[in-house]
Amino acid sequence: MDGPGIFDGINLNLILGPVEIGAYMATLFLGCAFVQAYVYYEDVQKDHWAIKTLVGAELVFQTAHVVSMCIAAYTMTITNYGQPQTLIALPRSSDVAVILSPFTAFGVQSFFTYRLYRLSSSLPLPIFCFALAVTRLVLVFPVGIAGFSMTDVTSYEHTWGGVITALLVISAVCDLSITAGLCYHLCNQRRSAHPNTSLLVNKIIVWTIETGLATGLTEVVQLICVIFCHS
């Protein structure tokens, strides 16, 4: 085993822990996504083919992302068991997971941005949200590609830590802005709607909050954790 100096400035709990927890949680949510997709394809037959294709593509990217994360966790905990010096750099499968992640987020954010535009008939907020989604998509690629040449986590974090923090901020602002915009315009339409329609709008508002707000708050928590780890 290499000398103790190799771990200077590195907290291994902050490397291995997030990978394992992330893989567990991603697997759980992937199962939920499969159930949702099954219900969607069973109950919604009249949707446009583009929406059905988007749902299928989202499922494919999510599956590939989760598989990559599970491979990374297996490599770090089983394949490299008893070799803590290997944890100084993340496995290549984790870099693949980073590169795959923006495709899922971009598809979802773009879809809800379009729904926001159709609901509001206004361009400023949808354009703002779409610009954030595109910015996130573009910024993730250099972060993921740089991971393939990573020699140690410390130097990688020093080089790309600012970009990673910016990605979390952009993603959180985008999701929370979409959620707030959708809820605002849905509430406006509910005031002039028929009582039966109002009940349906209320359900849509609840679903919007459950999905968009949960995602946004999760990203805020991630951002807080990153800032806390830096400090």
C-alpha positions in Angstrom: 0.0 0.0 0.0 1.2 3.5 -0.7 2.3 5.8 2.0 -0.1 7.8 4.1 0.7 11.0 2.2 -1.5 9.9 -0.7 -4.6 10.6 1.3 -3.7 14.1 2.5 -6.6 16.4 2.1 -9.0 13.6 1.1 -12.0 12.5 3.1 -12.8 9.0 1.8 -16.2 9.1 3.5 -17.1 11.9 1.2 -16.0 9.9 -1.9 -17.5 6.4 -1.3 -20.6 7.4 0.7 -22.2 9.6 -1.9 -21.6 7.0 -4.6 -23.3 4.2 -2.6 -26.2 6.3 -1.5 -26.6 7.8 -4.9 -26.7 4.3 -6.5 -29.3 3.1 -4.0 -31.6 6.1 -4.4 -31.2 6.1 -8.2 -32.2 2.5 -8.4 -35.2 3.2 -6.2 -36.4 6.1 -8.4 -35.7 4.1 -11.6 -38.2 1.5 -10.3 -40.7 4.3 -9.8 -40.0 5.5 -13.3 -40.7 2.1 -14.8 -44.0 1.9 -13.0 -44.9 5.4 -14.2 -44.0 4.6 -17.8 -46.0 1.4 -17.7 -49.1 3.3 -16.4 -48.5 6.0 -19.0 -48.3 3.6 -22.0 -51.3 1.6 -20.8 -53.6 4.6 -20.1 -52.6 7.3 -22.6 -53.0 6.1 -26.2 -53.8 9.4 -27.9 -50.7 11.4 -27.0 -48.6 12.6 -29.8 -45.8 10.2 -30.9 -43.2 12.7 -29.9 -44.3 12.7 -26.3 -44.4 8.9 -26.2 -40.9 8.9 -27.7 -39.7 11.3 -25.1 -41.0 9.1 -22.3 -39.2 6.1 -23.8 -36.0 8.0 -24.3 -36.1 9.3 -20.7 -36.4 5.8 -19.5 -33.5 4.6 -21.6 -31.2 7.4 -20.4 -32.2 6.9 -16.8 -31.6 3.1 -17.0 -28.1 3.7 -18.5 -27.3 6.3 -15.9 -28.3 4.0 -13.0 -26.4 1.1 -14.4 -23.3 3.2 -14.7 -23.7 4.3 -11.1 -24.1 0.8 -9.9 -21.0 -0.3 -11.8 -19.1 2.5 -10.1 -20.3 1.5 -6.7 -19.5 -2.2 -7.4 -16.0 -1.3 -8.6 -15.2 0.9 -5.6 -16.6 -1.5 -3.0 -16.1 -5.0 -4.4 -13.5 -5.0 -7.2 -11.2 -2.6 -5.4 -11.9 -4.0 -1.9 -8.9 -3.7 0.3 -7.2 -1.2 -2.0 -8.1 2.2 -0.6 -5.5 3.9 -2.7 -7.7 3.3 -5.7 -10.4 5.5 -4.3 -8.2 8.5 -5.0 -9.7 8.6 -8.4 -13.3 7.7 -9.4 -13.9 4.8 -11.8 -14.7 5.5 -15.4 -18.3 4.3 -15.1 -19.0 7.3 -12.8 -17.8 9.6 -15.6 -20.2 7.9 -17.9 -23.0 8.5 -15.4 -22.1 12.2 -15.3 -22.3 12.5 -19.1 -25.6 10.7 -19.3 -27.3 12.7 -16.5 -27.9 15.9 -18.5 -29.9 14.2 -21.2 -32.6 13.1 -18.7 -32.7 16.5 -17.1 -32.8 18.4 -20.3 -35.6 16.4 -21.8 -37.8 16.9 -18.7 -37.0 20.6 -18.3 -37.6 21.3 -22.0 -40.9 19.5 -21.9 -42.2 21.5 -18.8 -40.8 24.7 -20.3 -42.9 24.1 -23.3 -45.9 23.4 -21.2 -45.2 26.6 -19.3 -45.2 28.5 -22.6 -48.5 27.0 -23.7 -50.1 27.7 -20.4 -48.9 31.3 -20.1 -48.7 32.4 -23.7 -45.7 34.4 -22.7 -42.1 34.1 -23.7 -39.8 35.7 -21.1 -40.0 33.0 -18.4 -40.0 30.0 -20.7 -37.0 31.5 -22.6 -35.2 32.0 -19.3 -35.9 28.5 -18.1 -34.9 27.0 -21.5 -31.7 29.0 -21.5 -30.8 27.6 -18.1 -31.6 24.0 -19.3 -29.3 24.5 -22.3 -26.5 26.0 -20.2 -26.6 23.1 -17.8 -26.5 20.6 -20.7 -23.5 22.3 -22.3 -21.6 22.7 -19.0 -21.9 19.1 -17.9 -20.0 17.6 -20.9 -16.6 19.2 -20.1 -17.0 18.1 -16.4 -17.7 14.5 -17.4 -15.1 14.3 -20.1 -12.4 15.8 -17.7 -13.2 12.9 -15.3 -11.8 10.4 -17.8 -8.4 11.9 -17.3 -8.7 12.4 -13.6 -5.7 11.4 -11.6 -7.0 12.2 -8.1 -10.2 13.7 -6.8 -8.6 16.6 -5.0 -7.1 18.1 -8.2 -10.3 17.4 -10.1 -12.4 19.1 -7.5 -10.0 22.1 -7.4 -10.3 22.5 -11.1 -14.0 21.8 -11.7 -15.5 22.5 -8.3 -16.7 26.0 -9.3 -18.4 24.6 -12.4 -20.1 21.8 -10.5 -21.4 24.3 -8.0 -22.7 26.5 -10.9 -24.4 23.5 -12.4 -26.3 22.8 -9.2 -27.4 26.5 -8.9 -28.5 26.6 -12.5 -30.5 23.3 -12.2 -32.2 24.4 -9.0 -33.1 27.8 -10.3 -34.5 26.2 -13.5 -36.6 23.6 -11.8 -38.0 26.0 -9.1 -38.7 28.7 -11.8 -40.7 26.2 -13.9 -42.6 25.0 -10.9 -43.4 28.5 -9.7 -44.5 29.5 -13.2 -46.7 26.5 -13.7 -48.4 26.9 -10.3 -48.9 30.6 -10.8 -50.6 30.3 -14.2 -52.6 27.2 -13.1 -53.9 29.1 -10.1 -55.0 32.0 -12.4 -56.9 29.7 -14.6 -58.5 27.9 -11.7 -60.3 31.2 -10.6 -62.3 31.3 -13.8 -62.8 27.6 -14.3 -65.9 25.4 -13.8 -66.0 23.8 -10.3 -65.3 20.3 -11.8 -62.5 21.7 -13.8 -61.1 23.4 -10.7 -60.8 20.1 -9.0 -58.7 18.8 -12.0 -56.6 21.9 -11.9 -56.0 21.5 -8.2 -54.7 17.9 -8.8 -52.4 19.2 -11.5 -51.0 21.9 -9.2 -50.4 19.2 -6.5 -48.6 17.0 -9.0 -46.5 19.9 -10.2 -45.5 20.8 -6.7 -44.7 17.2 -5.8 -42.4 16.7 -8.9 -40.9 20.1 -9.6 -40.5 21.3 -6.0 -39.1 18.0 -4.8 -36.5 18.0 -7.6 -35.6 21.7 -6.9 -35.3 21.2 -3.2 -33.1 18.1 -3.7 -30.8 20.2 -5.8 -30.7 22.8 -3.2 -29.7 20.2 -0.6 -27.0 19.0 -2.9 -25.7 22.5 -3.3 -25.7 23.0 0.5 -23.8 19.7 0.9 -21.2 20.7 -1.7 -20.7 24.1 -0.1 -20.4 22.5 3.3 -17.8 20.0 2.1 -15.8 22.8 0.5 -15.7 24.6 3.8 
